[in-house]
Amino acid sequence: MRIFLVALLALLILLQYKLWVDTKGLPQVLRLKKQSSQLQQQNEDLEKKNKNLQNQVASYRQGNEMYEGHAREDLGMVKQDEDFYLDPNYS
Protein backbone atom coordinates (compact mmCIF):
# COMPACT_ATOMS: atom_id res chain seq x y z
CA MET A 1 0.00 0.00 0.00
CA ARG A 2 2.83 2.36 0.89
CA ILE A 3 4.56 1.79 -2.50
CA PHE A 4 1.30 2.55 -4.29
CA LEU A 5 0.97 5.91 -2.47
CA VAL A 6 4.59 6.81 -3.23
CA ALA A 7 4.03 5.96 -6.90
CA LEU A 8 0.87 8.11 -7.00
CA LEU A 9 2.71 10.99 -5.32
CA ALA A 10 5.58 10.69 -7.79
CA LEU A 11 3.11 10.68 -10.69
CA LEU A 12 1.36 13.74 -9.26
CA ILE A 13 4.67 15.58 -8.94
CA LEU A 14 5.64 14.65 -12.49
CA LEU A 15 2.32 15.83 -13.89
CA GLN A 16 2.51 19.09 -11.94
CA TYR A 17 6.02 19.66 -13.28
CA LYS A 18 4.85 19.07 -16.84
CA LEU A 19 1.93 21.44 -16.33
CA TRP A 20 3.73 24.37 -14.73
CA VAL A 21 7.36 24.18 -15.83
CA ASP A 22 7.74 22.08 -18.98
CA THR A 23 7.85 23.98 -22.28
CA LYS A 24 4.81 22.06 -23.49
CA GLY A 25 2.71 23.01 -20.49
CA LEU A 26 1.15 26.22 -19.29
CA PRO A 27 3.95 28.52 -20.52
CA GLN A 28 3.34 27.38 -24.08
CA VAL A 29 -0.40 27.89 -23.70
CA LEU A 30 0.21 31.47 -22.55
CA ARG A 31 2.63 32.13 -25.43
CA LEU A 32 0.14 30.76 -27.94
CA LYS A 33 -2.69 32.88 -26.52
CA LYS A 34 -0.53 36.00 -26.81
CA GLN A 35 0.48 35.08 -30.35
CA SER A 36 -3.14 34.40 -31.25
CA SER A 37 -4.30 37.80 -30.01
CA GLN A 38 -1.49 39.51 -31.95
CA LEU A 39 -2.47 37.67 -35.13
CA GLN A 40 -6.13 38.57 -34.63
CA GLN A 41 -5.16 42.24 -34.31
CA GLN A 42 -3.08 42.01 -37.49
CA ASN A 43 -6.02 40.41 -39.29
CA GLU A 44 -8.36 43.18 -38.15
CA ASP A 45 -5.90 45.83 -39.35
CA LEU A 46 -5.52 44.10 -42.71
CA GLU A 47 -9.29 43.77 -43.08
CA LYS A 48 -9.66 47.53 -42.50
CA LYS A 49 -6.93 48.21 -45.04
CA ASN A 50 -8.58 45.90 -47.58
CA LYS A 51 -11.96 47.55 -47.04
CA ASN A 52 -10.38 50.96 -47.57
CA LEU A 53 -8.74 49.77 -50.79
CA GLN A 54 -12.02 48.25 -52.00
CA ASN A 55 -13.72 51.58 -51.39
CA GLN A 56 -11.02 53.36 -53.38
CA VAL A 57 -11.41 50.92 -56.27
CA ALA A 58 -15.18 51.44 -56.24
CA SER A 59 -14.68 55.21 -56.28
CA TYR A 60 -12.26 54.99 -59.21
CA ARG A 61 -14.78 52.90 -61.15
CA GLN A 62 -17.55 55.46 -60.60
CA GLY A 63 -16.00 58.40 -62.36
CA ASN A 64 -13.13 60.70 -63.17
CA GLU A 65 -13.52 62.94 -60.12
CA MET A 66 -11.53 60.57 -57.97
CA TYR A 67 -8.73 60.47 -60.56
CA GLU A 68 -8.63 64.23 -60.69
CA GLY A 69 -8.57 64.53 -56.91
CA HIS A 70 -5.73 62.04 -56.70
CA ALA A 71 -3.81 63.83 -59.45
CA ARG A 72 -4.29 67.21 -57.80
CA GLU A 73 -3.34 66.12 -54.29
CA ASP A 74 -0.57 63.62 -54.92
CA LEU A 75 0.84 64.62 -58.31
CA GLY A 76 0.34 68.41 -58.28
CA MET A 77 -1.88 68.50 -61.38
CA VAL A 78 -2.94 71.94 -62.59
CA LYS A 79 -5.55 72.37 -65.33
CA GLN A 80 -4.90 74.40 -68.42
CA ASP A 81 -5.65 78.13 -67.88
CA GLU A 82 -5.63 77.58 -64.15
CA ASP A 83 -3.45 79.58 -61.76
CA PHE A 84 -1.62 77.72 -59.02
CA TYR A 85 -0.58 79.41 -55.78
CA LEU A 86 1.66 77.62 -53.34
CA ASP A 87 1.10 78.41 -49.67
CA PRO A 88 4.55 78.68 -48.04
CA ASN A 89 3.09 77.30 -44.78
CA TYR A 90 1.64 74.22 -46.49
CA SER A 91 3.55 71.05 -45.82
C-alpha positions as CSV (number, residue, x, y, z in Angstrom):
1,M,0.0,0.0,0.0
2,R,2.8,2.4,0.9
3,I,4.6,1.8,-2.5
4,F,1.3,2.5,-4.3
5,L,1.0,5.9,-2.5
6,V,4.6,6.8,-3.2
7,A,4.0,6.0,-6.9
8,L,0.9,8.1,-7.0
9,L,2.7,11.0,-5.3
10,A,5.6,10.7,-7.8
11,L,3.1,10.7,-10.7
12,L,1.4,13.7,-9.3
13,I,4.7,15.6,-8.9
14,L,5.6,14.6,-12.5
15,L,2.3,15.8,-13.9
16,Q,2.5,19.1,-11.9
17,Y,6.0,19.7,-13.3
18,K,4.9,19.1,-16.8
19,L,1.9,21.4,-16.3
20,W,3.7,24.4,-14.7
21,V,7.4,24.2,-15.8
22,D,7.7,22.1,-19.0
23,T,7.9,24.0,-22.3
24,K,4.8,22.1,-23.5
25,G,2.7,23.0,-20.5
26,L,1.1,26.2,-19.3
27,P,4.0,28.5,-20.5
28,Q,3.3,27.4,-24.1
29,V,-0.4,27.9,-23.7
30,L,0.2,31.5,-22.6
31,R,2.6,32.1,-25.4
32,L,0.1,30.8,-27.9
33,K,-2.7,32.9,-26.5
34,K,-0.5,36.0,-26.8
35,Q,0.5,35.1,-30.3
36,S,-3.1,34.4,-31.2
37,S,-4.3,37.8,-30.0
38,Q,-1.5,39.5,-32.0
39,L,-2.5,37.7,-35.1
40,Q,-6.1,38.6,-34.6
41,Q,-5.2,42.2,-34.3
42,Q,-3.1,42.0,-37.5
43,N,-6.0,40.4,-39.3
44,E,-8.4,43.2,-38.2
45,D,-5.9,45.8,-39.4
46,L,-5.5,44.1,-42.7
47,E,-9.3,43.8,-43.1
48,K,-9.7,47.5,-42.5
49,K,-6.9,48.2,-45.0
50,N,-8.6,45.9,-47.6
51,K,-12.0,47.6,-47.0
52,N,-10.4,51.0,-47.6
53,L,-8.7,49.8,-50.8
54,Q,-12.0,48.3,-52.0
55,N,-13.7,51.6,-51.4
56,Q,-11.0,53.4,-53.4
57,V,-11.4,50.9,-56.3
58,A,-15.2,51.4,-56.2
59,S,-14.7,55.2,-56.3
60,Y,-12.3,55.0,-59.2
61,R,-14.8,52.9,-61.1
62,Q,-17.6,55.5,-60.6
63,G,-16.0,58.4,-62.4
64,N,-13.1,60.7,-63.2
65,E,-13.5,62.9,-60.1
66,M,-11.5,60.6,-58.0
67,Y,-8.7,60.5,-60.6
68,E,-8.6,64.2,-60.7
69,G,-8.6,64.5,-56.9
70,H,-5.7,62.0,-56.7
71,A,-3.8,63.8,-59.4
72,R,-4.3,67.2,-57.8
73,E,-3.3,66.1,-54.3
74,D,-0.6,63.6,-54.9
75,L,0.8,64.6,-58.3
76,G,0.3,68.4,-58.3
77,M,-1.9,68.5,-61.4
78,V,-2.9,71.9,-62.6
79,K,-5.6,72.4,-65.3
80,Q,-4.9,74.4,-68.4
81,D,-5.6,78.1,-67.9
82,E,-5.6,77.6,-64.1
83,D,-3.4,79.6,-61.8
84,F,-1.6,77.7,-59.0
85,Y,-0.6,79.4,-55.8
86,L,1.7,77.6,-53.3
87,D,1.1,78.4,-49.7
88,P,4.6,78.7,-48.0
89,N,3.1,77.3,-44.8
90,Y,1.6,74.2,-46.5
91,S,3.6,71.0,-45.8
